[in-house]
Amino acid sequence: MGVDSSAALTGVSVGAWQRFEVHQIEQFRNAVLGASLDAALLRGPLRGASLAFAAGNGFFLSSGLVQGNIAVSGNQLDGTVILVANVRTGPRTLLALEHSRPGDIAAITSGFCLNAHYGPGDIYLALTLSAKRFEQQCDVKCIHTGVGGLLRRALSNDWIAWVEDQLLRIHTGETCSSMAVAAIAKHLLESVTRQTAAVKKPQTKCHAAIVEQSRDYIQRNLSSRISMDALATVAGTSRRTLFRAFGEVLNATPQSYVRIVRLNRIRQQILSTREADQTISALARSCGIGELGRLASWYRALFGEYPHETRKRNRSRGEDMFL
């Protein structure tokens, strides 16, 4: 999976796991093996996070310790299925754009997009395996593939407490050879098999669905003026309900969320070799930010550095690297 130079990871072996320190939001594009992901910083800066990976017989495990407020979204690669389990959560943790607690699992199958928000101290665990193997052990047809496709409390409290302790040891760099990688994969699969019938199918216009439709429109129209009336019309709701949905799901107003998305897009373009000759002002205008006098302060508040510092650091790293 190719990533920008700033997203490159340098790993340290911890027992059967490989651990990577995370300093930049771009590194969370590698948050789950076998997925094509985008990562955005919602509130910053990001400090002290880490990723860890392990391989078994025909599967991969991924885990993240998040130290910031981030959004991760994307799809599984063709021919794979990904089970994402929340191990430790906070009041604003989202999985499938629904508020989530430890033990919840999302199954990312064909037609299902991972939409997760994590906050400081959150820990997740993901299992990636072939669709064929998954179908042999789970009834795929029982898994709802859309906003809200979530298995609630699929994992027991005792197992969550055990795996949280093990993952914390890994993410803090302790040797943890006692953690049975194969046993973890087996337990996640068995939990999904037991719980597929309990998947909640969302209401057509629940708040998560309103936010999802709005986010798609925002992503497609970042270079243009985005009015709240237009956003409400696209989501098929009123302005009042639109604001309520964003507040409940994202803890943000639609306007502040649009700005965050634009700032993340500017950062992506600064880090892109294709935009190396563009001035930062030109990149900002192309992403819909015309208040250039406030750009630097907004950007630094979110990412912990100014736009020109991001560009300078990226150029000093040279060509793109691969994980």
N, C-alpha and C positions, 0 to 999 in steps of 0.2 A: 504494500500500500504506500504510494508516494505521498510525501508531505513536504511542506515548506521547510527551509533550513531551520527555522526557529522551532519547528515541531519535532525535530530529531530527538530521540531518546537514548540515554546511556544507562545501561542496566547494571545491577548488582545482584548476583545470585544469592538467594535465601532459601536453603534447602532445595526442594523441587521447583521452586518458583524463581522467576526473574523479576526484580523490582526496579522501578524507574522513578527518579524524582521528577516532579513536574513543576516548572516555573512559569510557563506561558500557556495561555488558553489554547493555542494551536495544538499543543501536545495531547489535548483531550479528544482530538480527532481519532486518536488511536485507543480510545477508551475501551472498546470491545473488539476483540479479534473476530474477523469474519463479517464486519459491518462497514458500510460506507457512511461516515458520519460527518456532520458539521458540529462545531462547538462554539458557543458564544458566552461571553462573560456578561452577567446581568448586573452584578455589583462587584466592585473591585476594591483593591487589586487581589490577585491570586497568589497565595503564599503557602508553602509547606505541604502541597499535595503530592500524591504518588500513585503510580499504576503498578500492577503486578500481573504476571501471566504464568500459566503452567500448561503443559501439554500432556494428554493421555492417549490411550489407544483409540484414535478416531475422533477426538474431541479436544477443545481448548477451553481453559478457564481464564477469565479476566476479572480483575477487581480494581476498584478505585477508592482511595481515601481522598475526599474532596475537602479543600480548605479555601472556600470562596463560594460565590453564588454563580452557578453555571447552568446553561441549557445544552443538552446533547440531543441531536435528532438525526434520523437517517434510516436506512433500510439494511436488511441483511443482504449478503452477496447471493447470487443465484445458486440454488442447490443446497442452501444452508438454512438452519433454524437456530434462533438464539433465544435462550431463556434468561431474562434479567430479573434478579431477585434483590430486593432491598434488605440490607442487613442492619444498618443503623440509619435512622431518619430524623429529621427535624420538623418543625411546624409547617415549613413551606416546601417539603419534598414532594415532587410530583412524579408519577409514573403513569404513562398513557394520559398525561395531562389531568390526572385526578390525584387528589391528596392521598398520599401513600404512607403506610406504616411498615415496620419490620415484618418480614414474612410474606409480603405481597410479591407476586411474580407476574411479569408480562412476557408472553410468548410472541416473538417476532417471526411470523411466518409470512408467506407470500401475501402481499396486500396490506401488511401491517407496518406502520412506521413507528420507530422508537421515538417517543417524545418524553424526555425526562428532565426534571430540574432538580439540582442538588445544592445543598447549602453546607456551611462549615461543619466539618465533623461527620458528614454523611459517608456511609460505606455501602457499595453495591458489589454484587457478585454476578457474573454472567457465564453461561455455558453455551458454547458454539459447537454444533455437530451437524452432520449431513441430514438433509430432509428425509432421506430414505430411512436412516436409523431412527429418526424421531417418529416417523409414521409407523414403524414397527412396534413402538412402545406406547404411543399416545394416539388418541383419536383426534386427528387434526380437524375434522369437521365440527368437533365440539367447541373449538376455540374461535371466539368472535374476533374478527380481524378489522378493527376500526377503533375510533376514539373510545376509550373506556374498556377496551379488551383486557381486563385485569383479573387475575386470580387473587382474591382477597385471603390473606392469612393462610396461604398454602403451606407454609413452613411452621413447625411447632416452635414455641417460645424456647424450649430447652435446646433445640438444634440451633436456633438463631443465636442464642447466648454462646454456645460452643464455637460456632463458626466466626462470630464477631471477635472473640478472644484470639482465635487463630489468625484471622486476617489482620488484626491490629499488630500482632507480633511481626507479621510479614512486612506491613507498611512502615513499621518503625525500625526495620532492619535486623530483627532478631532471627536467629536460626529456628526454623520450625519444621523439622523433618518429620514430625509426628502427624502432620496434616495429610490425610489420605486423599490424594487428588481423585482417584477413581471412585472412592466412596462418596465424595461430594457430588460428582456428576450423577451417580446412580440415585442419590437421594433427591436431587432436583427433578430428575425425570420421573421418579415414582410419585413425587408430590404433585406434579402436573397431571399425571395420569389419574390420580385420586380426585383432583379438583376441577377438571375441565367442565363438568356439568354445571358448576357454580359460577361461571363467568357472567359478569353483569353486562347486559346489553344496554347502551345508553339511550336516553331520550333524544329525539331528533334535534331539539333545540336546547339541550343542556348547556351550561356555561362552558364546559370543555369544548363542545362542538362549535360554539360561537367564537371562542378564542382561536380554535384551529382554522376555521374559515377566514377569520380576520388576519391571522399570521400569513396564510398563503397569499392573500391580497397584498399585504405589506411587502412581502419579499419580492413580488412581481412589479411593484410600483415605487421602489425606493427613490428613484431618480425624479419622481413627480411629487407634486403637492398631494398629500393624503388628508382629506377632510374627514371629520368624524361622521358626518352625514353619509358620505360615500361608504365608509367602513361599516356603518350600521346597516346600510342597504345591502351590501354584499353578504353580511352575516344573517340577513333576514330578521333583524330585530330592531328595537328602538335604541336611541342614544343612551337612555337611562339604563336599559338592560346591558348594553355594550359595556358601559363603564362598570356596572356591577360585576359582569363576567370577568373583566380584566382584573378587577380588584380581588375577587375571590380566588381566581386561578393563578394569577401571576403577581399579585400584590403590587400592582402598578396601574397607572392610568394608561389608556391607549396612546396618548401623546408621548409619555415618557418611554413606553416600550418601543415606539417607532424610532425615537432618538437612539436608544440602546442598539437596536438592530442596525441603524445607519452607522453608528460608531464602529461596530464590529465589522461591517462591510468595508469601511474605510481601512481598517487594520488589515483585513484580508488583502485588499488591493495594494497597500503599502508593502506587504510581504511578497506579493506576486512579482515574479520576474517580468511578466508581460506588461506591468505598469511601472517599470523602473524609471522610465523617462518622464512620467507625469508628475507635475508638482502636487504637493499635498493639497493646496487650495483647489486645484482642478479635480482631484479625486473626491474631495469633500462635496463640491458642487455636483459631481456626477452621481453622488449618493443622496442628494437632496438636502444637504446642509448648506444654507446660505449665510448663516451667522458665523462667518469665519473668525470674527473677533473672540467668540466664545468657544470655538472648536478645541483649542489647545487645553483649556481648563476642563472641559467636559471629558476629553480623551484621557487626560492625566488622572482625573478622579476615578475613571473606570479601570484603566490599565496600569496605573502606577508609573507612567512615563509619558513624555510628550511624543507627538507623531514623528518628529524628526529624529528622536532617539530610537524609536522602533526601526526606522529606515536605516539609520547608521549601524545599529546592532545587526540587522539582517544582512547588510552588505558586507560586514566584517566576517560573517560566517561563510561567505562564498556560495557555491552552487547548492541546489537542493540536495538533501540527503534522504535516505529511505530507511524505514524501519524493517 
